[in-house]
């Protein structure tokens, strides 16, 4: 009777919602891991530009993953001394004049 309704509808919907959030969190954590590994592999302007093209695929995980990626990326770019060229819209290795 009535208890069946609760079990079948309300509780089932709640469990589905919890599972969806857990899945989302797992995907988010996996994305963060992949981004961290990607940033570690940046060694020069060429690999920085390749990373930028690939990171757009992570936008589906929400804004906070993009902010996470941007912060890690800008630290790496600074550490490598790469320079952004506004005309080509790409990073370049620092010119050592």
PyMOL commands that set and color helices and strands:
alter all, ss='L'
color gray80, all
select helices_A, chain A and resi 2-40+45-61+63-80
alter helices_A, ss='H'
color red, helices_A
select strands_A, chain A and resi 83-85+90-92
alter strands_A, ss='S'
color yellow, strands_A
deselect
rebuild
show_as cartoon
